């Protein structure tokens, strides 16, 4: 969202709706992680899934339904209904599947590389996942967002970022569904512990979720305020996002260095 100053002024306030859904999903993940950090094993488990995962699934479904109804009541303008009739739907879907397959293959290798990086440089797995792997897995989103902005699809760019944030939380619940090693949030809260208690490394997850909430809120405020240009080369929301991320990354490094 820092790629150009006028981006905040190019979108309507409707993009705050997916922003709000994103905030709710991130806050829920932090809430259930906090519960497990305060009292491990507190959340009931059903069919191998913790209560938090069920709530996250329900919240995402409710958010998607709310977004659908909201856009039905506030239909897009003619300039947002651009289509590409010369492009085959089948060909487009094939390219989508091919790109998704490449990303999935890269994700498996990234996980292995992240673990090796953690061991070699004595960094906690939480820090490596929160910074290095998060940046690497976000590169497709960076490319897609820049492309959308270049073509003038500003609201789609915001929706892409907010939607990705919300769906990433759903990924945790989905993994919990197929994970047979216990409740995923409880495992994250007690990772590396020999007595079932929380560890210092697990606290990084709360820093990460808090940072995500803060940065999402900054973007939403930027959309509300419609900032003009600064005297330098970016507006205040973009500058604040950069500063917040750098400070947050330093805090996570300080907590995650072993």
FITI-618333 format. One record per residue: y negated, z negated, x of N, C-alpha, C, CB in turn. Coordinates in Angstrom, 2 decimals, m for minus. Atoms other than C-alpha are relative to their C-alpha. Glycine has a CB too. Layout:
Y_Z_X_Y_Z_X_Y_Z_X_Y_Z_X
...
//
This chain:
1.20_0.00_0.81_0.00_0.00_0.00_m1.27_0.00_0.85_0.00_m1.20_m0.92
1.17_0.04_m0.89_m2.27_m0.03_3.04_m0.35_1.38_0.52_0.26_m0.95_1.17
0.17_m1.30_m0.60_m2.22_3.71_3.59_m1.33_0.65_m0.32_1.10_0.90_m0.43
1.35_m0.49_0.23_m5.60_4.39_2.02_m0.76_m0.97_m0.90_0.03_1.42_m0.64
0.82_0.98_0.70_m8.49_2.36_0.66_m0.09_0.26_m1.49_m1.38_m0.02_0.59
0.27_m0.32_1.39_m9.04_4.21_m2.60_1.23_m0.11_m0.88_m0.57_1.37_m0.11
m1.23_0.06_0.77_m5.43_3.73_m3.68_m0.10_m1.00_m1.14_1.17_m0.35_0.90
0.11_1.02_1.04_m6.24_0.55_m5.61_m0.88_0.47_m1.16_m0.56_m1.31_0.58
0.88_m0.48_1.04_m8.99_2.31_m7.49_0.53_1.20_m0.76_m1.31_0.35_0.59
m0.56_m1.19_0.61_m6.79_5.28_m8.38_1.00_m0.30_m1.11_0.65_0.84_1.03
m1.03_0.34_0.98_m4.41_3.36_m10.62_m0.59_m0.85_m1.10_1.17_m0.74_0.68
0.44_0.80_1.13_m4.78_1.74_m14.01_0.64_m1.39_0.08_0.35_0.69_m1.34
m0.51_1.37_m0.01_m4.08_m1.89_m14.80_1.44_m0.09_m0.48_m0.88_m0.88_m0.87
m1.39_0.03_0.47_m0.70_m0.90_m16.25_0.99_m0.27_1.13_0.35_1.31_m0.69
m0.92_0.24_m1.12_0.83_m1.12_m12.75_0.19_m1.49_0.24_m0.50_0.67_1.27
m0.16_1.44_m0.16_0.32_m4.88_m12.95_1.22_m0.50_m0.76_m1.25_m0.74_m0.47
m1.18_0.42_0.77_3.19_m5.03_m15.46_1.25_m0.02_0.88_0.22_0.93_m1.21
m1.13_0.10_m0.93_5.91_m4.04_m12.96_m0.25_m1.00_1.13_0.31_1.37_0.59
0.33_1.01_m1.00_4.06_m6.24_m10.48_0.37_m1.39_m0.48_m1.49_0.05_0.35
m0.34_1.30_0.57_4.51_m9.20_m12.80_1.51_m0.19_m0.06_m0.60_m0.15_m1.41
m1.47_0.07_0.03_8.22_m8.40_m13.25_0.53_m0.29_1.40_0.61_1.31_m0.55
m0.41_0.23_m1.39_8.58_m8.27_m9.46_m0.22_m1.46_0.40_m0.78_0.94_0.95
0.30_1.40_m0.32_6.91_m11.67_m9.11_1.00_m0.96_m0.64_m1.41_m0.35_m0.45
m0.97_0.85_0.69_9.24_m13.21_m11.69_1.35_0.03_0.70_0.16_0.45_m1.46
m1.31_m0.12_m0.64_12.35_m11.87_m9.94_0.02_m0.73_1.35_0.36_1.47_0.20
0.05_0.67_m1.30_11.26_m13.11_m6.51_m0.07_m1.51_m0.18_m1.22_0.49_0.82
0.12_1.44_0.25_10.27_m16.50_m7.92_1.32_m0.60_m0.44_m1.07_m0.26_m1.06
m1.31_0.49_0.43_13.67_m16.86_m9.59_0.94_m0.19_1.18_0.62_0.97_m1.02
m0.87_0.13_m1.17_15.48_m16.21_m6.32_m0.38_m1.23_0.83_m0.07_1.28_0.86
0.46_1.18_m0.74_13.34_m18.85_m4.60_0.37_m1.28_m0.72_m1.52_0.06_0.22
m0.31_1.19_0.81_13.93_m21.30_m7.44_1.45_m0.41_0.16_m0.31_0.25_m1.48
m1.42_0.34_m0.07_17.72_m21.10_m7.35_0.44_m0.31_1.43_0.84_1.14_m0.57
m0.29_0.35_m1.39_17.80_m21.13_m3.56_m0.46_m1.42_0.30_m0.66_1.00_0.96
0.53_1.35_m0.21_15.64_m24.26_m3.59_0.93_m1.05_m0.58_m1.39_m0.14_m0.62
m0.93_0.95_0.63_18.08_m25.97_m5.96_1.19_m0.26_0.90_0.48_0.54_m1.37
m1.17_0.15_m0.87_20.99_m25.31_m3.62_m0.36_m0.69_1.31_0.63_1.35_0.27
0.42_0.67_m1.22_18.97_m26.49_m0.64_m0.20_m1.50_m0.23_m1.29_0.63_0.53
0.22_1.40_0.32_18.08_m29.76_m2.39_1.30_m0.73_m0.35_m0.98_m0.12_m1.14
m1.28_0.60_0.38_21.53_m30.38_m3.85_1.08_1.07_0.00_m0.10_m0.67_m1.40
m1.04_m1.02_m0.11_24.29_m28.07_m2.59_1.11_m0.20_m1.03_0.60_0.00_1.40
m1.07_0.06_1.00_26.86_m27.24_m5.27_m0.46_m0.44_m1.37_1.05_m0.91_0.46
0.52_0.49_1.29_24.57_m28.27_m8.13_0.20_1.03_m1.11_m1.49_m0.34_0.13
m0.08_m1.05_1.02_24.65_m24.91_m9.94_1.45_0.26_m0.41_m0.64_1.31_0.52
m1.36_m0.31_0.46_27.72_m24.25_m12.11_0.39_1.43_0.38_0.12_m0.19_m1.53
m0.52_m1.31_m0.39_29.91_m21.30_m11.14_1.00_0.46_m1.05_0.66_m0.05_1.42
m0.88_m0.58_1.00_31.64_m19.01_m13.64_0.42_1.39_0.45_m0.68_0.06_m1.38
m0.53_m1.29_m0.47_33.92_m16.09_m12.69_m0.48_0.34_1.40_m0.39_1.12_m0.98
0.42_m0.22_m1.37_32.84_m16.55_m9.10_m1.50_0.18_0.18_0.69_1.18_0.54
1.45_m0.19_m0.05_29.13_m16.17_m9.97_m0.71_m1.31_m0.34_m0.44_1.12_m0.96
0.80_1.17_0.29_26.56_m18.93_m9.85_m0.92_0.23_m1.18_m0.80_m0.40_1.21
0.91_m0.10_1.15_24.24_m19.68_m12.75_m1.24_0.80_0.34_m0.40_m1.40_m0.49
1.19_m0.74_m0.40_21.33_m18.25_m10.78_0.18_1.50_m0.10_m0.38_m0.37_1.40
m0.26_m1.44_0.06_22.96_m14.82_m10.59_m0.02_0.49_m1.45_1.35_0.32_0.65
0.04_m0.37_1.42_23.47_m14.75_m14.37_m1.44_0.09_m0.50_0.80_m1.01_m0.85
1.39_0.01_0.44_19.83_m15.64_m14.93_m0.76_1.19_0.58_m0.69_m1.31_0.42
0.68_m1.13_m0.64_18.67_m12.98_m12.45_0.36_1.31_m0.71_0.39_0.08_1.49
m0.41_m1.19_0.75_20.72_m10.29_m14.23_m0.73_0.07_m1.34_1.52_0.00_m0.22
0.64_0.04_1.31_19.30_m11.38_m17.59_m1.49_0.27_0.11_0.25_m1.35_m0.69
1.43_m0.19_m0.19_15.74_m11.50_m16.26_m0.33_1.45_0.32_m0.52_m0.92_1.11
0.25_m1.40_m0.35_15.99_m8.01_m14.77_0.16_0.90_m1.23_0.95_0.46_1.13
m0.21_m0.79_1.22_17.40_m6.58_m18.01_m1.17_m0.18_m0.96_1.32_m0.40_m0.67
1.14_0.26_0.88_14.62_m8.27_m19.99_m1.26_0.68_0.52_m0.24_m1.52_m0.14
1.16_m0.65_m0.59_12.01_m6.98_m17.55_0.03_1.50_m0.18_m0.10_m0.33_1.46
m0.13_m1.45_0.19_13.35_m3.42_m17.75_m0.28_0.38_m1.44_1.41_0.48_0.41
0.25_m0.26_1.42_13.32_m3.58_m21.56_m1.48_m0.14_m0.32_0.82_m0.95_m0.88
1.44_0.21_0.24_9.78_m4.95_m21.54_m0.81_1.17_0.55_m0.47_m1.32_0.66
0.70_m1.13_m0.58_8.63_m2.17_m19.21_0.16_1.25_m0.86_0.51_0.27_1.42
m0.26_m1.16_0.85_10.26_0.45_m21.42_m0.86_m0.03_m1.26_1.48_0.07_m0.38
0.79_0.12_1.22_8.56_m0.85_m24.54_m1.49_0.09_0.29_0.31_m1.32_m0.72
1.41_m0.05_m0.36_5.25_m1.26_m22.75_m0.46_1.43_0.20_m0.26_m0.82_1.27
0.39_m1.39_m0.25_5.21_2.37_m21.61_0.13_0.86_m1.25_0.85_0.59_1.12
m0.03_m0.70_1.28_6.19_3.50_m25.10_m1.30_m0.24_m0.76_1.21_m0.45_m0.85
1.26_0.33_0.67_3.10_1.72_m26.41_m1.21_0.52_0.76_m0.11_m1.51_m0.17
1.09_m0.53_m0.82_0.96_3.01_m23.52_0.51_1.23_0.74_m0.51_m1.08_1.02
m0.55_m1.21_m0.61_2.17_6.57_m22.90_m0.87_0.53_1.12_0.19_1.06_m1.05
0.72_m0.58_m1.14_1.22_8.37_m19.70_m0.92_1.12_m0.46_0.98_0.52_1.05
0.93_m1.09_0.29_m1.68_10.79_m19.69_0.60_1.34_0.39_m1.32_m0.21_0.73
m0.51_m1.35_m0.29_m1.24_14.54_m19.38_0.15_0.26_1.49_m0.90_1.04_m0.61
m0.05_m0.24_m1.44_m1.93_14.42_m15.65_1.21_m0.67_0.64_m1.27_m0.50_0.66
m1.15_0.69_m0.54_1.07_12.11_m15.18_1.30_0.63_m0.47_m0.04_m1.46_m0.37
m1.20_m0.62_0.55_3.48_14.36_m17.07_0.31_1.32_0.69_m0.17_0.22_m1.51
m0.25_m1.21_m0.75_3.75_16.96_m14.37_1.50_0.17_0.19_m0.72_m0.03_1.35
m1.41_m0.30_m0.18_7.14_18.66_m14.16_0.13_1.15_0.97_0.68_0.34_m1.35
m0.28_m1.08_m0.93_8.76_21.06_m11.75_1.14_0.83_m0.59_0.36_m0.54_1.44
m1.00_m0.77_0.72_10.56_23.58_m13.92_0.77_0.95_0.91_m0.66_0.77_m1.11
m0.67_m0.93_m0.89_11.45_25.76_m10.94_1.09_m0.67_0.82_m1.00_0.66_0.91
m1.00_0.73_m0.77_13.68_23.04_m9.46_1.16_m0.37_m0.91_m0.62_m1.27_0.64
m1.20_0.29_0.78_17.26_22.72_m10.73_0.27_m1.50_m0.01_1.21_0.75_0.57
m0.33_1.41_0.12_18.19_19.28_m12.05_1.26_m0.33_0.80_0.17_m0.39_m1.47
m1.24_0.22_m0.74_21.66_19.63_m10.55_m0.24_m0.07_1.50_0.99_1.09_m0.32
0.30_m0.01_m1.43_20.27_20.48_m7.11_m0.76_m1.26_0.40_m0.81_1.25_0.36
0.75_1.22_m0.27_17.84_17.58_m7.28_0.92_m1.21_0.04_m1.10_m0.19_m1.05
m0.93_1.12_0.05_20.63_15.18_m8.25_0.94_0.01_1.21_0.81_0.04_m1.29
m0.88_m0.11_m1.17_22.84_16.48_m5.43_m0.72_m0.50_1.25_0.45_1.47_0.21
0.77_0.48_m1.15_20.08_15.87_m2.88_m0.16_m1.51_m0.05_m1.38_0.68_0.04
0.14_1.45_0.16_19.60_12.39_m4.30_1.28_m0.71_0.45_m0.32_m0.35_m1.47
m1.27_0.61_m0.37_23.31_11.57_m3.91_0.24_0.09_1.50_1.14_0.66_m0.75
m0.19_m0.16_m1.44_23.38_12.96_m0.36_m0.87_m0.98_0.77_m0.32_1.43_0.42
0.90_0.94_m0.68_20.35_10.90_0.66_0.48_m1.43_m0.18_m1.44_0.15_m0.55
m0.49_1.35_0.26_21.82_7.79_m0.98_1.22_m0.31_0.87_0.36_m0.16_m1.49
m1.19_0.19_m0.84_25.10_8.29_0.93_m0.39_m0.27_1.45_0.90_1.22_m0.08
0.46_0.21_m1.38_23.26_8.55_4.25_m0.58_m1.40_0.17_m1.04_1.06_0.40
0.61_1.33_m0.05_21.27_5.39_3.49_1.08_m1.08_m0.05_m1.00_m0.18_m1.16
m1.08_0.97_0.09_24.46_3.53_2.51_0.75_m0.11_1.34_0.98_0.38_m1.13
m0.67_0.01_m1.30_26.16_4.56_5.77_m0.85_m0.70_1.05_0.31_1.44_0.45
0.90_0.64_m0.96_23.10_3.50_7.76_m0.07_m1.51_m0.24_m1.40_0.62_m0.09
0.07_1.42_0.30_23.05_0.15_5.95_1.14_m0.78_0.61_0.00_m0.21_m1.49
m1.15_0.67_m0.61_26.55_m0.73_7.15_m0.22_m0.18_1.49_1.30_0.80_m0.26
0.22_0.07_m1.44_25.63_0.06_10.75_m1.18_m0.92_0.34_m0.25_1.39_0.57
1.13_0.89_m0.23_22.32_m1.80_10.45_0.43_m1.46_m0.04_m1.11_0.26_m1.04
m0.48_1.38_0.11_24.12_m4.97_9.38_0.70_m0.42_1.29_0.95_m0.16_m1.20
m0.70_0.32_m1.25_26.35_m4.83_12.47_m0.99_m0.12_1.16_1.06_1.08_0.32
1.00_0.05_m1.08_23.39_m4.07_14.75_m0.85_m1.24_m0.10_m0.88_1.24_m0.04
0.79_1.21_0.19_21.42_m6.94_13.23_0.72_m1.23_0.50_m0.36_m0.18_m1.45
m0.77_1.14_m0.47_24.21_m9.38_13.97_0.04_m0.04_1.53_1.43_0.05_m0.56
0.00_m0.06_m1.46_24.41_m8.18_17.59_m1.36_m0.39_0.57_0.38_1.41_0.46
1.35_0.34_m0.44_20.62_m8.48_17.92_m0.24_m1.51_m0.08_m1.04_0.74_m0.85
0.15_1.45_0.18_20.74_m12.04_16.60_0.67_m0.77_1.13_0.58_m0.43_m1.34
m0.75_0.71_m1.05_23.37_m13.09_19.14_m0.62_0.24_1.37_1.47_0.46_0.01
0.50_m0.35_m1.33_21.89_m11.26_22.14_m1.31_m0.68_0.32_m0.16_1.49_0.11
1.33_0.55_m0.26_18.34_m12.56_21.74_m0.19_m1.39_m0.58_m1.05_0.93_m0.55
0.05_1.39_0.49_19.19_m15.99_20.30_m0.98_m0.19_m1.14_m0.37_m0.92_1.13
0.83_0.10_1.19_17.48_m15.39_16.96_0.89_m0.33_m1.19_m0.79_1.31_m0.24
m0.80_0.32_1.18_18.63_m16.76_13.64_0.22_1.26_m0.82_m0.69_m1.09_m0.85
m0.32_m1.16_0.85_20.30_m14.30_11.28_m1.01_0.14_m1.13_1.42_m0.13_m0.58
1.00_m0.04_1.06_17.75_m15.24_8.63_m1.26_0.74_0.46_m0.37_m1.42_m0.46
1.20_m0.66_m0.53_14.86_m14.13_10.84_0.24_1.48_0.22_m0.43_m0.66_1.31
m0.31_m1.41_m0.24_16.57_m10.88_11.88_0.07_0.77_m1.31_1.34_0.13_0.76
m0.08_m0.66_1.30_17.32_m10.06_8.25_m1.35_0.14_m0.67_0.93_m0.75_m0.90
1.31_0.01_0.68_13.82_m10.97_7.06_m1.00_0.96_0.63_m0.57_m1.40_0.02
0.98_m0.85_m0.69_11.98_m8.89_9.67_0.60_1.34_0.39_m0.54_m0.72_1.23
m0.50_m1.25_m0.57_14.01_m6.30_11.58_0.79_0.84_m1.01_0.86_m0.30_1.19
m0.78_m0.75_0.97_16.55_m5.32_8.94_m0.83_0.38_m1.22_1.22_m0.80_m0.43
0.85_m0.31_1.15_13.96_m5.52_6.17_m0.89_1.21_0.27_m0.86_m1.21_m0.36
0.84_m1.15_m0.36_11.68_m3.09_8.01_0.83_1.27_0.05_m0.69_m0.23_1.36
m0.85_m1.19_m0.14_14.55_m0.71_8.81_0.45_0.53_m1.36_1.22_m0.32_0.85
m0.47_m0.46_1.31_15.89_m0.62_5.25_m1.15_0.44_m0.91_0.79_m1.11_m0.67
1.17_m0.40_0.81_12.36_m0.13_3.89_m0.57_1.35_0.42_m1.08_m1.06_0.10
0.54_m1.28_m0.47_11.74_3.06_5.87_0.10_1.12_m1.05_0.73_0.42_1.27
m0.02_m1.01_1.07_12.98_5.30_3.00_m1.09_m0.22_m1.04_1.36_0.00_m0.70
1.07_0.30_0.95_10.54_3.51_0.69_m1.36_0.39_0.56_0.01_m1.49_m0.37
1.26_m0.37_m0.64_7.73_4.05_3.19_m0.22_1.51_m0.12_m0.01_m0.42_1.50
0.10_m1.46_0.08_8.46_7.78_3.32_m0.26_0.46_m1.43_1.28_0.65_0.54
0.16_m0.40_1.41_8.79_8.06_m0.46_m1.39_m0.35_m0.51_1.06_m0.69_m0.87
1.31_0.42_0.48_5.59_6.11_m1.10_m1.12_0.87_0.57_m0.25_m1.45_0.37
1.01_m0.88_m0.61_3.54_8.17_1.37_0.02_1.36_m0.66_0.24_0.14_1.51
m0.12_m1.31_0.66_4.88_11.37_m0.22_m0.61_m0.04_m1.39_1.48_0.43_m0.08
0.57_0.13_1.35_3.95_10.14_m3.70_m1.52_m0.02_0.04_0.52_m1.28_m0.68
1.46_0.09_m0.10_0.42_9.28_m2.62_m0.59_1.35_0.39_m0.41_m1.07_1.03
0.49_m1.32_m0.43_m0.03_12.66_m0.89_m0.03_0.98_m1.16_0.87_0.56_1.12
m0.04_m0.89_1.16_0.90_14.36_m4.17_m0.80_m0.55_m1.18_1.44_0.23_m0.43
0.85_0.55_1.05_m1.39_12.11_m6.19_0.72_m0.84_m1.03_m0.69_1.09_m0.69
m0.75_0.83_0.93_1.36_10.07_m7.88_m0.20_m1.47_0.35_1.52_0.37_0.02
0.37_1.34_m0.45_m0.43_6.78_m7.29_0.75_m1.10_m0.74_m1.47_m0.20_m0.15
m0.66_1.05_0.77_1.04_4.74_m10.11_1.50_m0.01_0.28_m0.26_0.20_m1.50
m1.41_m0.05_m0.36_4.52_5.95_m9.20_0.23_m0.71_1.34_0.48_1.46_0.07
m0.12_0.67_m1.30_3.90_4.68_m5.66_0.03_m1.51_m0.17_m1.15_0.41_0.93
m0.01_1.44_0.26_3.04_1.21_m6.94_1.30_m0.42_m0.68_m1.21_m0.39_m0.87
m1.24_0.30_0.70_6.02_1.29_m9.29_1.19_m0.01_0.94_0.23_1.00_m1.10
m1.08_m0.06_m0.97_8.28_2.23_m6.39_0.10_m1.31_0.79_m0.20_1.17_0.95
0.01_1.23_m0.78_7.24_m0.81_m4.37_0.38_m1.20_m0.86_m1.38_m0.23_0.62
m0.30_1.15_0.87_7.28_m3.29_m7.25_1.45_0.05_m0.50_m0.96_m0.02_m1.20
m1.37_m0.15_0.50_10.54_m1.89_m8.62_1.03_m0.32_1.07_0.22_1.40_m0.51
m0.92_0.29_m1.10_12.22_m2.09_m5.22_0.10_m1.50_0.25_m0.44_0.71_1.28
0.00_1.46_m0.18_11.19_m5.73_m4.85_0.87_m0.69_m1.04_m1.43_m0.55_m0.05
m0.77_0.62_1.09_12.67_m6.60_m8.24_1.49_0.32_0.14_m0.52_0.49_m1.35
m1.41_m0.39_m0.07_15.89_m4.64_m7.72_0.69_m0.63_1.21_0.12_1.53_0.07
m0.60_0.65_m1.17_16.44_m6.15_m4.27_0.54_m1.39_m0.34_m1.03_m0.11_1.13
m0.49_1.31_0.44_16.80_m9.53_m5.98_1.30_0.18_m0.80_m1.07_m0.73_m0.86
m1.21_m0.28_0.77_19.37_m8.00_m8.35_1.18_0.29_0.93_m0.23_1.19_m0.96
m1.06_m0.27_m0.97_21.32_m6.86_m5.29_0.71_m1.30_0.39_m0.58_0.69_1.26
m0.60_1.30_m0.34_21.86_m10.53_m4.40_0.96_m0.45_m1.10_m1.10_m1.06_0.20
m0.86_0.39_1.12_23.27_m11.22_m7.86_1.24_0.88_m0.07_m0.77_0.06_m1.32
m1.13_m0.93_0.02_25.48_m8.12_m7.65_1.00_m0.34_1.09_m0.50_1.44_0.17
m0.89_0.40_m1.10_26.86_m9.16_m4.26_0.73_m1.29_m0.36_m0.81_m0.18_1.31
m0.62_1.26_0.41_27.52_m12.63_m5.70_1.17_0.26_m0.95_m1.03_m0.91_m0.66
m1.06_m0.35_0.96_29.62_m10.98_m8.42_1.29_0.38_0.71_m0.46_1.16_m0.90
m1.19_m0.48_m0.71_31.98_m9.38_m5.89_0.36_m0.86_1.21_m0.22_1.42_0.45
m0.25_0.87_m1.14_31.71_m12.05_m3.20_0.98_m1.10_m0.38_m1.31_m0.61_0.52
m1.03_0.98_0.32_34.78_m14.30_m3.12_m0.07_m1.24_0.89_1.37_0.63_0.11
0.15_1.15_m0.87_33.46_m16.86_m0.67_m0.82_m1.11_m0.59_m0.60_0.42_1.28
0.80_1.02_0.65_31.66_m18.97_m3.25_m1.35_0.54_m0.44_m0.21_m1.17_0.94
1.33_m0.37_0.51_28.20_m18.94_m4.81_m0.88_0.44_1.15_m0.65_m1.19_m0.76
0.75_m0.59_m1.11_26.01_m16.70_m2.63_m1.22_m0.83_0.37_m0.43_1.41_m0.36
1.20_0.78_m0.29_22.86_m18.82_m2.95_0.36_m1.31_0.71_m0.77_m0.29_m1.30
m0.44_1.21_m0.66_24.79_m21.93_m1.96_0.38_0.30_1.45_1.19_m0.63_m0.74
m0.36_m0.39_m1.36_26.15_m20.08_1.06_m1.22_0.23_0.87_0.84_1.25_m0.03
1.23_m0.24_m0.76_22.66_m19.01_2.11_m0.70_m1.31_0.34_m0.95_0.91_m0.79
0.68_1.29_m0.22_21.38_m22.57_1.78_0.70_m0.84_1.05_m0.08_m0.78_m1.30
m0.77_0.85_m0.94_24.17_m24.06_3.93_0.59_0.80_1.15_1.11_m0.72_m0.74
m0.56_m0.86_m1.06_24.84_m21.18_6.36_m0.11_m0.69_1.37_m0.72_1.37_0.04
m0.01_0.60_m1.33_25.85_m22.49_9.77_0.20_m1.50_0.00_m1.25_0.32_0.70
m0.17_1.45_0.09_26.31_m26.04_8.49_1.48_m0.36_0.04_m0.66_m0.55_m1.29
m1.38_0.47_m0.06_29.49_m27.97_9.23_0.29_m1.11_m1.00_0.33_m0.48_1.41
m0.18_1.11_0.95_28.90_m30.72_6.68_m0.45_0.35_m1.42_m0.75_m1.21_0.48
0.39_m0.42_1.35_27.80_m28.64_3.67_m1.45_m0.27_m0.34_0.84_m0.68_m0.99
1.42_0.25_0.25_24.14_m29.60_4.07_m0.83_1.20_0.42_m0.47_m1.26_0.76
0.87_m1.12_m0.33_21.19_m27.26_4.39_m0.37_m0.04_1.47_m1.26_m0.01_m0.88
0.37_m0.11_m1.40_20.10_m26.01_7.80_m1.44_0.48_0.11_0.95_0.95_0.74
1.38_m0.45_m0.23_16.71_m25.24_9.35_m0.11_1.51_m0.19_m0.46_m0.39_1.40
0.04_m1.46_0.12_17.60_m21.54_9.44_m0.11_0.44_m1.46_1.25_0.62_0.62
0.05_m0.38_1.41_18.08_m21.49_5.66_m1.40_m0.14_m0.58_0.97_m0.84_m0.80
1.36_0.18_0.48_14.46_m22.62_5.22_m0.83_1.28_0.13_m0.68_m1.13_0.75
0.72_m1.26_m0.18_13.33_m19.20_6.43_0.02_0.82_m1.29_0.61_0.82_1.16
m0.08_m0.75_1.25_14.52_m17.76_3.11_m1.13_m0.39_m0.95_1.36_m0.23_m0.67
1.10_0.44_0.86_11.96_m19.87_1.27_m1.33_0.53_0.51_m0.04_m1.54_m0.08
1.22_m0.58_m0.56_9.24_m18.71_3.66_m0.09_1.47_m0.37_m0.03_m0.18_1.55
m0.02_m1.43_0.34_10.30_m15.11_3.03_m0.36_0.24_m1.45_1.38_0.59_0.30
0.30_m0.20_1.42_10.25_m15.44_m0.75_m1.44_m0.38_m0.32_0.96_m0.82_m0.86
1.40_0.40_0.22_6.91_m17.28_m0.67_m0.95_1.08_0.50_m0.30_m1.34_0.71
0.82_m1.07_m0.54_5.47_m14.55_1.53_0.02_1.23_m0.91_0.48_0.38_1.41
m0.12_m1.14_0.91_6.77_m11.89_m0.87_m0.85_m0.20_m1.24_1.46_0.22_m0.39
0.82_0.31_1.18_5.14_m13.61_m3.84_m1.48_0.14_0.33_0.31_m1.43_m0.52
1.40_m0.04_m0.39_1.85_m13.98_m1.98_m0.50_1.43_0.20_m0.21_m0.80_1.28
0.43_m1.38_m0.27_1.71_m10.35_m0.82_m0.02_0.84_m1.28_0.92_0.65_1.03
0.00_m0.71_1.28_2.65_m9.04_m4.28_m1.23_m0.39_m0.82_1.28_m0.30_m0.80
1.18_0.47_0.72_m0.10_m11.19_m5.79_m1.28_0.62_0.56_m0.09_m1.52_0.06
1.17_m0.63_m0.62_m2.60_m9.74_m3.30_m0.17_1.43_m0.50_0.12_m0.01_1.54
0.06_m1.38_0.51_m1.71_m6.20_m4.41_m0.48_0.02_m1.45_1.38_0.68_0.11
0.40_0.07_1.40_m2.06_m7.16_m8.07_m1.49_m0.32_m0.12_0.82_m1.06_m0.76
1.44_0.32_0.01_m5.48_m8.72_m7.37_m0.83_1.20_0.43_m0.30_m1.19_0.92
0.70_m1.21_m0.44_m6.48_m5.55_m5.53_m0.15_1.01_m1.12_0.71_0.63_1.16
0.06_m0.92_1.15_m5.64_m3.48_m8.61_m1.00_m0.51_m1.03_1.40_0.16_m0.64
0.91_0.57_0.99_m7.59_m5.87_m10.84_m1.46_0.15_0.43_0.32_m1.48_m0.22
1.38_0.01_m0.48_m10.71_m5.93_m8.63_m0.53_1.39_0.33_m0.10_m0.86_1.21
0.42_m1.36_m0.35_m10.77_m2.20_m7.74_m0.99_m0.01_1.17_m0.64_0.70_m1.21
0.94_0.16_m1.11_m12.24_m2.80_m4.28_m0.56_1.32_0.50_0.68_m0.71_1.14
0.59_m1.16_m0.67_m14.62_m0.39_m2.62_0.36_m0.05_1.47_m1.55_0.02_m0.19
m0.32_m0.05_m1.42_m14.44_0.55_1.03_m0.72_m1.09_0.78_m0.35_1.35_0.57
0.63_0.91_m0.92_m15.10_m1.94_3.76_m0.79_0.80_1.03_1.04_m0.91_0.69
0.75_m0.69_m1.05_m17.38_m1.14_6.67_0.95_0.55_1.05_m1.01_m0.95_0.64
m0.98_m0.50_m0.96_m14.27_m0.69_8.77_0.86_1.06_m0.67_0.87_m1.15_0.55
m0.83_m1.11_0.47_m11.26_1.49_7.89_0.97_m0.37_m1.10_0.75_0.57_1.13
m0.86_0.35_1.13_m9.54_m0.43_5.09_m0.69_m1.03_m0.88_1.35_m0.54_0.50
0.58_0.94_0.96_m10.36_m2.47_2.01_0.59_m1.39_0.20_0.24_0.48_m1.43
m0.43_1.37_m0.22_m9.95_m6.23_1.77_1.45_m0.27_m0.40_m0.89_m0.93_m0.75
m1.41_0.29_0.29_m6.55_m6.18_0.00_0.93_0.48_1.11_0.41_0.64_m1.32
m0.84_m0.53_m1.07_m5.07_m3.98_2.73_m0.10_m0.87_1.25_m0.40_1.44_0.33
0.18_0.86_m1.17_m6.56_m6.10_5.50_0.70_m1.34_m0.19_m1.48_m0.23_0.29
m0.63_1.28_0.29_m5.33_m9.27_3.81_1.52_0.11_0.04_m0.46_m0.52_m1.38
m1.44_m0.20_m0.05_m1.84_m7.82_3.46_0.51_0.02_1.44_0.38_1.31_m0.70
m0.39_m0.07_m1.40_m1.66_m7.02_7.17_m0.03_m1.39_0.64_m0.92_0.96_0.77
0.15_1.33_m0.60_m2.93_m10.46_8.20_1.08_m0.95_m0.53_m1.41_m0.58_m0.29
m1.00_0.87_0.60_m0.60_m12.25_5.77_1.38_0.28_0.57_0.01_0.16_m1.51
m1.32_m0.36_m0.53_2.44_m10.33_7.00_0.17_m0.45_1.45_0.22_1.50_m0.11
m0.08_0.37_m1.41_1.66_m10.94_10.66_0.17_m1.52_0.15_m1.25_0.47_0.76
m0.12_1.46_m0.06_1.16_m14.68_10.11_1.37_m0.44_m0.50_m1.12_m0.67_m0.84
m1.31_0.35_0.54_4.28_m14.88_7.98_1.12_0.32_0.96_0.24_0.71_m1.30
m1.02_m0.38_m0.98_6.34_m13.03_10.60_0.03_m0.98_1.16_m0.25_1.43_0.51
0.06_0.96_m1.10_5.12_m15.42_13.29_0.63_m1.33_m0.40_m1.45_m0.22_0.45
m0.57_1.26_0.49_6.04_m18.45_11.18_1.52_0.11_m0.06_m0.57_m0.36_m1.40
m1.45_m0.16_0.08_9.52_m17.04_10.54_0.63_0.06_1.37_0.34_1.26_m0.78
m0.51_m0.03_m1.36_9.94_m16.35_14.24_0.06_m1.40_0.59_m0.86_0.91_0.87
0.04_1.37_m0.52_8.91_m19.90_15.11_1.10_m0.86_m0.60_m1.36_m0.63_m0.27
m1.07_0.76_0.65_11.39_m21.27_12.59_1.39_0.50_0.37_m0.18_0.05_m1.50
m1.31_m0.60_m0.23_14.16_m18.85_13.49_0.43_0.08_1.45_0.02_1.35_m0.58
m0.38_m0.03_m1.41_14.05_m18.95_17.29_0.90_m1.18_0.31_m1.25_m0.02_0.90
m0.96_1.06_m0.30_16.98_m20.91_18.65_m0.07_m0.39_1.46_1.41_0.42_m0.37
//
